[in-house]
Amino acid sequence: MNKPSSTKIESIGREELERRVVEIISANLCIEAGEVRPASSLQDLLARSFKDLGADSLDLYSITMDLEDELGVQIPDREAQKFATVADAVEFIGAHARRPTLSTHGSRQREIKRSA
């Protein structure tokens, strides 16, 4: 199975982000990407995976880890558990990937002040 290549999500649009999230989820659950839509319920997909494939309870964790690795965003466990649909995951990732982290932003400001 081919794993999607890493992408900086700041440089892609929503449609491409949706495609990448669907690709990652479908690869983790061993289902065709065409069967996963933004409105698809993650719980339904996971339940189907349990039923059809005998998947274990680590599926959501595995999906979350792959989303973090491939798309370069941190997804806290408590947030991942709130994802009811694929669109929820896309929304969260889109909103949080574009935020600068405080530590990076603060470090950059201190660096600028020192060099002035």
C-alpha positions in Angstrom: 0.0 0.0 0.0 1.4 3.4 -1.0 1.5 5.9 1.8 0.7 9.5 0.9 3.7 11.8 0.8 4.1 14.6 3.4 2.5 17.9 2.5 2.7 21.4 4.0 -0.9 22.1 4.4 -0.4 25.9 4.5 0.3 25.6 0.7 -2.7 23.6 -0.3 -6.4 24.5 -0.7 -9.4 23.0 1.0 -10.1 20.5 -1.8 -6.6 19.1 -1.7 -6.7 19.0 2.1 -10.0 17.0 1.9 -8.4 14.6 -0.7 -5.3 14.1 1.5 -7.4 13.4 4.7 -9.6 11.0 2.8 -6.5 9.3 1.4 -5.0 8.8 4.9 -8.3 7.5 6.4 -9.0 5.1 3.6 -5.4 3.8 3.7 -5.7 3.2 7.5 -9.1 1.4 7.2 -8.2 -0.5 4.0 -11.1 0.9 2.1 -11.4 2.6 -1.3 -10.9 6.3 -1.2 -14.1 6.7 -3.2 -16.1 5.3 -0.3 -15.0 8.1 2.0 -16.6 11.5 1.7 -16.3 14.6 3.8 -19.8 13.9 5.3 -18.9 10.3 6.1 -19.1 9.5 9.8 -15.8 8.4 11.2 -17.6 6.3 13.7 -19.5 4.5 10.8 -16.2 4.0 9.0 -14.6 2.7 12.1 -17.6 0.5 12.9 -17.6 -0.9 9.4 -13.9 -1.5 9.7 -14.4 -3.4 13.0 -17.2 -5.5 11.4 -15.6 -6.2 8.1 -11.9 -6.3 8.9 -11.7 -7.1 12.6 -9.8 -3.8 13.2 -8.9 -2.9 16.7 -9.6 0.2 18.8 -6.3 1.8 17.8 -7.7 2.8 14.3 -8.6 6.3 15.4 -5.3 6.7 17.1 -3.5 5.5 14.0 -5.5 7.8 11.7 -4.7 10.7 14.0 -1.0 9.9 14.1 -0.9 9.7 10.3 -2.8 12.9 9.8 -0.3 14.6 12.2 2.8 13.1 10.4 1.6 13.7 6.9 0.0 17.1 7.3 2.2 18.6 10.0 -0.4 19.5 12.5 -0.9 18.5 16.2 -4.2 17.0 17.0 -4.8 16.5 20.8 -6.5 13.2 21.7 -9.5 15.1 23.2 -10.0 16.9 19.9 -9.6 13.8 17.7 -12.3 12.1 19.8 -14.7 14.9 18.9 -14.4 14.3 15.1 -17.8 13.0 14.1 -17.2 13.3 10.4 -14.3 13.5 7.9 -15.3 17.1 7.4 -14.7 17.7 11.2 -11.2 16.5 10.8 -10.6 18.6 7.7 -12.0 21.7 9.5 -9.8 21.2 12.6 -6.7 20.6 10.5 -7.3 23.6 8.2 -7.9 25.9 11.2 -5.0 24.8 13.3 -2.3 24.3 10.6 -2.3 27.9 9.7 -1.7 29.2 13.2 1.8 30.1 14.1 2.9 28.5 17.4 3.5 31.0 20.2 7.0 29.7 20.9 8.1 30.1 17.3 6.5 33.5 17.0 8.0 34.7 20.3 11.4 33.4 19.5 11.4 35.2 16.2 10.4 38.5 17.8 13.2 38.1 20.4 15.7 37.3 17.6 14.6 40.4 15.6 15.0 42.7 18.7 18.5 41.3 19.4 19.7 41.9 15.9 18.4 45.5 15.8 
